[in-house]
Amino acid sequence: MLGFMVNEKELKELEYLLKREMDEILFDFEDERIDYVVKRAMEERYIILFRLFSRVTSPAECVRYTRKRMH
């Protein structure tokens, strides 16, 4: 377990960066030209980003970025 301290401004910047990256991945999931293998790697990255995001924001904000599992 690692930890770090951030101030309010840094926390907002971290939230912004995570949201932006997750939005981009969600957008790319809709692109049918992207191969399944690449989408699987994107899924793994999304899970990591979402876990980080859920630690720094409210549950209500997390709902917007919750997605269904891939089959």
N, C-alpha and C positions, 0 to 999 in steps of 0.2 A: 504494500500500500504506500503510495506516494501522496503528498499533498503540497499545495502551494497557496499562497495568499495573494489576492488581487483586490484592488480597490473597485469602487462602483463603476468608474469609467472603463476600466479594463474588463470588467464583467460584461458590460453592455457591448463592448467591442467583440468579445468572445462569442456572445450570443449572436451578434450580427454575422460574424464569419461562419459560424456553424449553420445558421439559417440559410445563408447564401449558398453554401456548399450542398446542403441537403436539398434545397430547391433545384439546383442544377442537376443533381442525381435523379430526383423525381421526374424532372423534365426528360432526361435522357432515357429513363425506363420506357417511355412512350415511343421512342424511336425504334421502329421495326428493323432498321438496317443494322442495328447493333446485335452482334452475335450473343448467343446464350452464355457462352463462357465469360465474355466480358461483362454481361449483366450480372452474372454470379459474383464476380469480383466487385462490381458496383454495390451489390447487395451487402457483401461483407463490410465494405467501407461505410455504407449507410448505417449499418447496425452500430459500428464503433462511434460514428458521429452522433447518432441519436442517443446513445448511452451517455456521452459527454454532455450533450444538450440537456438531457433530463436531469442532470446533476446541478445545472446552473440556472434552471428556469422553473416556472410553476407547472404543475400538472395540466392546468388548463391550456397553457401554451404548447405543451407536448402533444396534445390531442391533434392539433393541426398537422403534425409531422408523423403521426402514427400511421403505418401502412400495413396492409395485409401481407402475409407471408407468401413467398414465391412457391409455386408447386414444382 
